């Protein structure tokens, strides 16, 4: 079985090298994305594994199919960069991966605490030996109401983490999660917007929820609301968020993801220019925290992402199905 791994990262090497020891596998790796210019690597390949920056639209999927590839796997939970419906229509098998939600859940709560305790401006001050406290008074989690949008595996893990802080927790999801029903109060979305001091997003991106955080929803929120997003940047309308920060309607933003982040996050730009004006503008504010799409980035999660992806491809090849088939 021949597998081509696109977007290989140095931190994945150790796990990939173990799979290369399997005499039944031929594994080709490249740091490049899967695109029209890198299709030549697919010659003789049965399967492909990518990360989230390879956008597999109809045109590219047709080319992949023409090269004889039968199985696709993204080493991510989200799969909006794949046209899954069309892939299945042309006979390609597709999977995503799962990994323990704890790393993202822990990171989410960390962002909440950084925001409500105003650590970003505090860090700026101590870097120039300014140890004053003016303007740094924070809030305690136990006095706040947190609204969780999406109560799947990650949202549920966030809720379990938050339950130890003594805060009130509201939740919204189309499907209620029985495993956390004793910890939350499920409400309609407008009520969550109205009553939450902190709102955190844990939804998969799809056509129904793109830009779900926008001017209309922000207007329904409390003055000074804190918004946290470790899911997908496209869940938020950046122009409306910026207006909310400038008007002080939004008290703080803590974002691990950003719209149009693909050519920036996980790349080196220390001596270059960031070609995302919205990102460059928002990051200046003392109450806006941006991290580089790293909530997932723990040793155990990375190992699971690679092994689940490759195991799914092997399972497709041997049995025509896998646990994470989409």
Helices and strands as residue ranges (DSSP letters): E 2-5, G 10-12, H 13-20, E 26-29, G 39-42, E 47-50, H 58-66, E 71-74, H 84-89, E 93-95, H 102-116, H 119-127, G 141-143, E 145-149, H 153-162, G 163-165, E 168-172, G 178-180, E 185-186, H 189-195, E 198-201, H 215-219, E 225-229, G 233-235, H 238-247, E 250-255, H 277-282, E 288-290, H 299-319
